[in-house]
Structure formats: C-alpha cells, structure tokens
C-alpha cells in the first residue's frame, strides 16, 4: 500500500501525501509546500481502520492545525487550505 496524492490549493500552496504500511500498522505522511518550500510535515500511524470521508483527509486537517498554530503561511492561505480540504471528496 504505497499511494501518493497531491492536492493543489492555489499556485503557491499544495500538499503532497503518501501512504505506507508494514506488518504491524499503516499510515499517512504529508508535506505542505508554500512557494516551493517545505513549510510543514506530519506522519500519522494507524493501528486499525480510520474513518475519513476520503483518503488523507485527517492528515491534511492536522497540517492545517499545525500551520495555524505556527502562523507559517498567511491566514488567507490557511483558510483556503481548510476550505479546499473540507469541500473536497478526494
């Protein structure tokens, strides 16, 4: 299970996600890029099923929260990122 997915928020902001698995658990890794620079990354390990509307939703929302706490990108881009994730189905 090694899938990748990229979600483009706007021309300056996107999220790169990937899945991983081993014999005991599985999870998602994600990185946020702003103006071609890595600004945040997160890894979540799951031991059993997760309930998401679509794959990577949980980790992308965690990244929004981390970016909001750090004020790493402008507020308008954080809001756009949140809306794009919540209004999406993939």
PyMOL CGO cylinders between C-alpha atoms (Angstrom):
from pymol import cmd
from pymol.cgo import CYLINDER

trace = [
    CYLINDER, 0.00, 0.00, 0.00, 2.11, 2.91, -1.25, 0.3, 1, 1, 1, 1, 1, 1,
    CYLINDER, 2.11, 2.91, -1.25, -0.16, 5.51, -2.80, 0.3, 1, 1, 1, 1, 1, 1,
    CYLINDER, -0.16, 5.51, -2.80, 0.63, 9.15, -3.45, 0.3, 1, 1, 1, 1, 1, 1,
    CYLINDER, 0.63, 9.15, -3.45, -1.65, 12.14, -3.88, 0.3, 1, 1, 1, 1, 1, 1,
    CYLINDER, -1.65, 12.14, -3.88, -1.08, 15.85, -4.42, 0.3, 1, 1, 1, 1, 1, 1,
    CYLINDER, -1.08, 15.85, -4.42, -3.70, 18.45, -3.54, 0.3, 1, 1, 1, 1, 1, 1,
    CYLINDER, -3.70, 18.45, -3.54, -3.19, 21.87, -5.10, 0.3, 1, 1, 1, 1, 1, 1,
    CYLINDER, -3.19, 21.87, -5.10, -4.75, 24.67, -3.06, 0.3, 1, 1, 1, 1, 1, 1,
    CYLINDER, -4.75, 24.67, -3.06, -3.54, 27.58, -5.20, 0.3, 1, 1, 1, 1, 1, 1,
    CYLINDER, -3.54, 27.58, -5.20, -0.49, 28.41, -7.30, 0.3, 1, 1, 1, 1, 1, 1,
    CYLINDER, -0.49, 28.41, -7.30, 1.67, 28.91, -4.17, 0.3, 1, 1, 1, 1, 1, 1,
    CYLINDER, 1.67, 28.91, -4.17, 0.34, 26.18, -1.90, 0.3, 1, 1, 1, 1, 1, 1,
    CYLINDER, 0.34, 26.18, -1.90, 0.00, 22.40, -2.20, 0.3, 1, 1, 1, 1, 1, 1,
    CYLINDER, 0.00, 22.40, -2.20, 0.05, 19.24, -0.10, 0.3, 1, 1, 1, 1, 1, 1,
    CYLINDER, 0.05, 19.24, -0.10, 1.91, 16.05, -1.04, 0.3, 1, 1, 1, 1, 1, 1,
    CYLINDER, 1.91, 16.05, -1.04, 0.53, 12.91, 0.66, 0.3, 1, 1, 1, 1, 1, 1,
    CYLINDER, 0.53, 12.91, 0.66, 1.60, 9.30, 0.69, 0.3, 1, 1, 1, 1, 1, 1,
    CYLINDER, 1.60, 9.30, 0.69, 0.56, 6.04, 2.34, 0.3, 1, 1, 1, 1, 1, 1,
    CYLINDER, 0.56, 6.04, 2.34, 2.84, 3.48, 3.97, 0.3, 1, 1, 1, 1, 1, 1,
    CYLINDER, 2.84, 3.48, 3.97, 2.36, 0.11, 5.62, 0.3, 1, 1, 1, 1, 1, 1,
    CYLINDER, 2.36, 0.11, 5.62, 4.26, -2.64, 7.37, 0.3, 1, 1, 1, 1, 1, 1,
    CYLINDER, 4.26, -2.64, 7.37, 3.34, -5.83, 9.18, 0.3, 1, 1, 1, 1, 1, 1,
    CYLINDER, 3.34, -5.83, 9.18, 2.01, -4.07, 12.32, 0.3, 1, 1, 1, 1, 1, 1,
    CYLINDER, 2.01, -4.07, 12.32, 0.48, -0.77, 11.22, 0.3, 1, 1, 1, 1, 1, 1,
    CYLINDER, 0.48, -0.77, 11.22, -0.10, 1.62, 8.37, 0.3, 1, 1, 1, 1, 1, 1,
    CYLINDER, -0.10, 1.62, 8.37, -0.35, 5.34, 7.98, 0.3, 1, 1, 1, 1, 1, 1,
    CYLINDER, -0.35, 5.34, 7.98, -0.09, 8.56, 6.06, 0.3, 1, 1, 1, 1, 1, 1,
    CYLINDER, -0.09, 8.56, 6.06, 2.69, 11.10, 5.60, 0.3, 1, 1, 1, 1, 1, 1,
    CYLINDER, 2.69, 11.10, 5.60, 2.07, 14.57, 4.25, 0.3, 1, 1, 1, 1, 1, 1,
    CYLINDER, 2.07, 14.57, 4.25, 4.09, 17.66, 3.46, 0.3, 1, 1, 1, 1, 1, 1,
    CYLINDER, 4.09, 17.66, 3.46, 2.94, 21.22, 2.81, 0.3, 1, 1, 1, 1, 1, 1,
    CYLINDER, 2.94, 21.22, 2.81, 4.81, 23.33, 0.28, 0.3, 1, 1, 1, 1, 1, 1,
    CYLINDER, 4.81, 23.33, 0.28, 4.42, 27.08, 0.10, 0.3, 1, 1, 1, 1, 1, 1,
    CYLINDER, 4.42, 27.08, 0.10, 6.17, 28.98, -2.70, 0.3, 1, 1, 1, 1, 1, 1,
    CYLINDER, 6.17, 28.98, -2.70, 8.19, 25.83, -3.49, 0.3, 1, 1, 1, 1, 1, 1,
    CYLINDER, 8.19, 25.83, -3.49, 9.50, 25.48, 0.07, 0.3, 1, 1, 1, 1, 1, 1,
    CYLINDER, 9.50, 25.48, 0.07, 8.62, 22.77, 2.57, 0.3, 1, 1, 1, 1, 1, 1,
    CYLINDER, 8.62, 22.77, 2.57, 6.88, 24.51, 5.50, 0.3, 1, 1, 1, 1, 1, 1,
    CYLINDER, 6.88, 24.51, 5.50, 5.37, 21.62, 7.46, 0.3, 1, 1, 1, 1, 1, 1,
    CYLINDER, 5.37, 21.62, 7.46, 5.22, 17.84, 7.52, 0.3, 1, 1, 1, 1, 1, 1,
    CYLINDER, 5.22, 17.84, 7.52, 3.30, 15.27, 9.53, 0.3, 1, 1, 1, 1, 1, 1,
    CYLINDER, 3.30, 15.27, 9.53, 3.12, 11.49, 9.88, 0.3, 1, 1, 1, 1, 1, 1,
    CYLINDER, 3.12, 11.49, 9.88, 0.16, 9.61, 11.36, 0.3, 1, 1, 1, 1, 1, 1,
    CYLINDER, 0.16, 9.61, 11.36, 0.32, 5.92, 12.25, 0.3, 1, 1, 1, 1, 1, 1,
    CYLINDER, 0.32, 5.92, 12.25, -2.88, 3.89, 12.38, 0.3, 1, 1, 1, 1, 1, 1,
    CYLINDER, -2.88, 3.89, 12.38, -3.25, 0.51, 14.06, 0.3, 1, 1, 1, 1, 1, 1,
    CYLINDER, -3.25, 0.51, 14.06, -6.77, -0.12, 12.83, 0.3, 1, 1, 1, 1, 1, 1,
    CYLINDER, -6.77, -0.12, 12.83, -9.29, 1.42, 10.47, 0.3, 1, 1, 1, 1, 1, 1,
    CYLINDER, -9.29, 1.42, 10.47, -9.73, 5.18, 10.31, 0.3, 1, 1, 1, 1, 1, 1,
    CYLINDER, -9.73, 5.18, 10.31, -12.97, 6.88, 9.32, 0.3, 1, 1, 1, 1, 1, 1,
    CYLINDER, -12.97, 6.88, 9.32, -12.46, 9.62, 6.79, 0.3, 1, 1, 1, 1, 1, 1,
    CYLINDER, -12.46, 9.62, 6.79, -14.74, 10.95, 4.07, 0.3, 1, 1, 1, 1, 1, 1,
    CYLINDER, -14.74, 10.95, 4.07, -11.83, 10.42, 1.70, 0.3, 1, 1, 1, 1, 1, 1,
    CYLINDER, -11.83, 10.42, 1.70, -8.21, 9.26, 1.93, 0.3, 1, 1, 1, 1, 1, 1,
    CYLINDER, -8.21, 9.26, 1.93, -5.74, 11.70, 3.54, 0.3, 1, 1, 1, 1, 1, 1,
    CYLINDER, -5.74, 11.70, 3.54, -8.47, 13.98, 4.96, 0.3, 1, 1, 1, 1, 1, 1,
    CYLINDER, -8.47, 13.98, 4.96, -7.31, 13.52, 8.58, 0.3, 1, 1, 1, 1, 1, 1,
    CYLINDER, -7.31, 13.52, 8.58, -3.65, 14.21, 7.97, 0.3, 1, 1, 1, 1, 1, 1,
    CYLINDER, -3.65, 14.21, 7.97, -4.35, 17.25, 5.80, 0.3, 1, 1, 1, 1, 1, 1,
    CYLINDER, -4.35, 17.25, 5.80, -6.58, 18.73, 8.53, 0.3, 1, 1, 1, 1, 1, 1,
    CYLINDER, -6.58, 18.73, 8.53, -3.80, 18.08, 11.08, 0.3, 1, 1, 1, 1, 1, 1,
    CYLINDER, -3.80, 18.08, 11.08, -1.44, 20.05, 8.86, 0.3, 1, 1, 1, 1, 1, 1,
    CYLINDER, -1.44, 20.05, 8.86, -3.85, 22.99, 8.73, 0.3, 1, 1, 1, 1, 1, 1,
    CYLINDER, -3.85, 22.99, 8.73, -3.96, 23.00, 12.53, 0.3, 1, 1, 1, 1, 1, 1,
    CYLINDER, -3.96, 23.00, 12.53, -0.16, 22.89, 12.81, 0.3, 1, 1, 1, 1, 1, 1,
    CYLINDER, -0.16, 22.89, 12.81, 0.24, 25.68, 10.25, 0.3, 1, 1, 1, 1, 1, 1,
    CYLINDER, 0.24, 25.68, 10.25, -2.36, 27.74, 12.10, 0.3, 1, 1, 1, 1, 1, 1,
    CYLINDER, -2.36, 27.74, 12.10, -0.55, 27.32, 15.41, 0.3, 1, 1, 1, 1, 1, 1,
    CYLINDER, -0.55, 27.32, 15.41, 2.80, 28.31, 13.88, 0.3, 1, 1, 1, 1, 1, 1,
    CYLINDER, 2.80, 28.31, 13.88, 1.41, 31.04, 11.59, 0.3, 1, 1, 1, 1, 1, 1,
    CYLINDER, 1.41, 31.04, 11.59, 3.77, 29.54, 8.99, 0.3, 1, 1, 1, 1, 1, 1,
    CYLINDER, 3.77, 29.54, 8.99, 1.80, 30.83, 6.00, 0.3, 1, 1, 1, 1, 1, 1,
    CYLINDER, 1.80, 30.83, 6.00, -0.62, 33.75, 5.57, 0.3, 1, 1, 1, 1, 1, 1,
    CYLINDER, -0.62, 33.75, 5.57, -4.07, 33.45, 7.15, 0.3, 1, 1, 1, 1, 1, 1,
    CYLINDER, -4.07, 33.45, 7.15, -5.82, 33.69, 3.78, 0.3, 1, 1, 1, 1, 1, 1,
    CYLINDER, -5.82, 33.69, 3.78, -3.89, 30.65, 2.53, 0.3, 1, 1, 1, 1, 1, 1,
    CYLINDER, -3.89, 30.65, 2.53, -4.62, 28.68, 5.71, 0.3, 1, 1, 1, 1, 1, 1,
    CYLINDER, -4.62, 28.68, 5.71, -8.32, 29.42, 5.27, 0.3, 1, 1, 1, 1, 1, 1,
    CYLINDER, -8.32, 29.42, 5.27, -8.19, 28.43, 1.59, 0.3, 1, 1, 1, 1, 1, 1,
    CYLINDER, -8.19, 28.43, 1.59, -6.43, 25.20, 2.54, 0.3, 1, 1, 1, 1, 1, 1,
    CYLINDER, -6.43, 25.20, 2.54, -9.06, 24.32, 5.16, 0.3, 1, 1, 1, 1, 1, 1,
    CYLINDER, -9.06, 24.32, 5.16, -11.95, 25.07, 2.80, 0.3, 1, 1, 1, 1, 1, 1,
    CYLINDER, -11.95, 25.07, 2.80, -10.39, 23.09, -0.03, 0.3, 1, 1, 1, 1, 1, 1,
    CYLINDER, -10.39, 23.09, -0.03, -9.94, 20.05, 2.23, 0.3, 1, 1, 1, 1, 1, 1,
    CYLINDER, -9.94, 20.05, 2.23, -13.41, 20.21, 3.78, 0.3, 1, 1, 1, 1, 1, 1,
    CYLINDER, -13.41, 20.21, 3.78, -15.22, 20.81, 0.48, 0.3, 1, 1, 1, 1, 1, 1,
    CYLINDER, -15.22, 20.81, 0.48, -13.36, 18.06, -1.38, 0.3, 1, 1, 1, 1, 1, 1,
    CYLINDER, -13.36, 18.06, -1.38, -14.24, 14.43, -1.84, 0.3, 1, 1, 1, 1, 1, 1,
    CYLINDER, -14.24, 14.43, -1.84, -10.70, 13.38, -2.77, 0.3, 1, 1, 1, 1, 1, 1,
]
cmd.load_cgo(trace, "trace")
